[in-house]
Amino acid sequence: GLDAYNNKIYNIAEYYYDKALESEPSDKEFLYRRGMCKMHLGNKTGACDDWNKAKSLGSNSTIDALLEKYCK
């Protein structure tokens, strides 16, 4: 997922983050990155859902800033 994300192949990265979250549904980093993929692919609602779930697992400034900017 990370290689695809870094190469801006967001649909492939999202697929791998989906798979990763099947086995680790509470991984904040996977949720954050899948949210970023969704945002890049035009799925703002899905991105906000992922970021809100990540925040519920423990807030951090990056996720807070994304929620403030895109998910009001």
C-alpha positions as CSV (number, residue, x, y, z in Angstrom):
1,G,0.0,0.0,0.0
2,L,2.7,2.5,0.9
3,D,4.6,2.0,-2.4
4,A,1.5,2.6,-4.4
5,Y,0.6,5.6,-2.2
6,N,4.0,7.1,-2.6
7,N,3.8,6.6,-6.4
8,K,0.3,8.3,-6.4
9,I,-1.5,5.1,-7.5
10,Y,-4.2,5.8,-5.0
11,N,-6.8,3.2,-6.2
12,I,-4.2,0.4,-5.7
13,A,-3.0,1.8,-2.4
14,E,-6.7,2.0,-1.2
15,Y,-7.1,-1.7,-2.1
16,Y,-4.1,-2.7,0.0
17,Y,-5.2,-0.5,2.9
18,D,-8.6,-2.1,2.8
19,K,-6.9,-5.5,3.0
20,A,-4.7,-4.4,5.9
21,L,-7.6,-3.0,7.8
22,E,-9.4,-6.4,7.5
23,S,-6.8,-7.8,9.8
24,E,-6.0,-4.7,11.8
25,P,-9.2,-2.6,11.9
26,S,-7.9,-0.3,14.6
27,D,-4.7,0.8,12.9
28,K,-4.8,4.6,12.9
29,E,-2.0,4.8,10.3
30,F,-3.9,2.6,7.8
31,L,-7.1,4.5,8.4
32,Y,-5.3,7.8,7.9
33,R,-3.6,6.7,4.7
34,R,-6.8,5.1,3.3
35,G,-8.6,8.3,4.0
36,M,-5.9,10.2,2.1
37,C,-6.3,7.8,-0.9
38,K,-10.1,8.3,-0.8
39,M,-9.6,12.1,-0.7
40,H,-7.3,12.0,-3.7
41,L,-9.8,9.8,-5.6
42,G,-12.6,12.3,-4.9
43,N,-14.4,10.4,-2.1
44,K,-14.5,13.1,0.6
45,T,-17.2,11.4,2.6
46,G,-15.2,8.2,2.8
47,A,-12.1,10.1,3.7
48,C,-13.8,11.9,6.5
49,D,-15.3,8.6,7.8
50,D,-11.8,7.0,7.9
51,W,-10.3,10.1,9.6
52,N,-13.1,10.2,12.2
53,K,-12.6,6.6,13.0
54,A,-8.8,7.2,13.3
55,K,-9.5,10.1,15.6
56,S,-11.7,8.0,17.8
57,L,-8.7,5.6,18.3
58,G,-6.6,8.5,19.5
59,S,-6.2,12.0,18.2
60,N,-3.2,13.5,16.5
61,S,-2.6,16.9,15.0
62,T,-2.4,15.7,11.4
63,I,-5.8,14.0,11.6
64,D,-7.3,16.9,13.5
65,A,-6.1,19.3,10.8
66,L,-7.6,17.2,8.0
67,L,-10.9,16.9,9.8
68,E,-11.0,20.6,10.4
69,K,-10.2,21.5,6.8
70,Y,-12.3,18.9,4.9
71,C,-14.9,17.4,7.3
72,K,-16.9,20.2,8.9
